[in-house]
């Protein structure tokens, strides 16, 4: 959520540049196993990714299941967003690996016991 706030602050500080403009904010286009691998490397211990059966998720929430399928298929990486432009506007925009290195791993370790 901090990234949304950062871009909102930019828009408020520079209204002429952002008026009438829509920005699509995205994170890294990683599959869940790739996220688990990045997290594992950052905290120095294995964090497995356990994929839930899609039928089970459909019974709980069909919309969530569709998103889950999209993310697990890697199709999310097909989204056409100008990440270079986002980085130009906000040079502090971090990748997952950067976030884990700077803060994320520190936040995760206590949760892992």
N, C-alpha and C positions, 0 to 999 in steps of 0.2 A: 504494500500500500504506500510505502514511502515514495516510490517512483511516481505514483499518481499525484501525490502532493508536490513533488519536485516540479513536475510539468505544469501543474496548476499555478504554482508560484511563478514560474517563468512566464506563463500567459498573462498573469496579473501584472507582472513587472514590465512586460513588453507588449502591451495590448496591440500596438500597431502591427507587430510582426505576426501575432496569432489571431487577430480578429477574423472571423469567418473561416478559420482553418480547422480541420479535423485531424487529429493525430491518433494513429493506432499504436497503442503501447503493447509491446510484446516482451516476453522473456526468451531465453534460449530455446531453440527448437530441438529439445531433447526428448527421447523416449523415456519412460519410467526406469527401465534397466540402466540407461545412461545416467540418469539422475542418481540412482542408487550407487553406481560406480563412482561418480564424482563425490558423493557424500562419504562413501567408504574411504576413498583416498584422503579426504580432508580430515576425517576423525581418526584415521589409522586403525580401523577395524571394519570387518565386513558388515554391511547393511544390506540384507537381501531384499529384492523386490518380489513380492508374492502377488502374482496376477490372480484376481478373483474371477471365477467363472462368469461369463457375460450373462448367462441365463439368471444367475442369482441376482445380479445387479438390475436386470430388467424387471424382476419381480419387485424390487425395492423402489426403483425410480427409472423410468424409460429414458428420460432426457439425460440423466447422469450417465446411464449406460451408453448412450450414443456418443457423448463426449469422451468417455473412457475408451471406447473403441477407436475414436479418432486419434487420441493421444498415443495409444498402444500400437497403432498401425504405423506411426511415423508420418501420417498425412498432415499433421499439424505443421510440419516444416515446409509445406507447400504454400502457406499463407504468404501473400506478397506484401511485405511491409518494408519500408525503407529504413533499415536499422542504422545505416550510415548517417542518415539525416537526423535520427534520434540522438546518435552519439555526438553529432555536431552541435545540436541544440543543448545537450546535457552531457558534457564530457565525462562526468562522473558515473554514467550509466555502466553498471557492472554486469559481467557474465555471471553465471552460477558459480563457476570456479573462483572468480574474483571475490564474490560475496562470501563464499565459504572460507576463503583464505583470510579475508579481513574481519569477518564477524560471525558468519554462519556456523562454522565448526564450533566456535566457542559457545554458541547458543544450543547446538545439538548435543554436545557431550553430556551435559547433565541429564538430558532426557533419555539417554541410552543406558544410564546406570553404571 
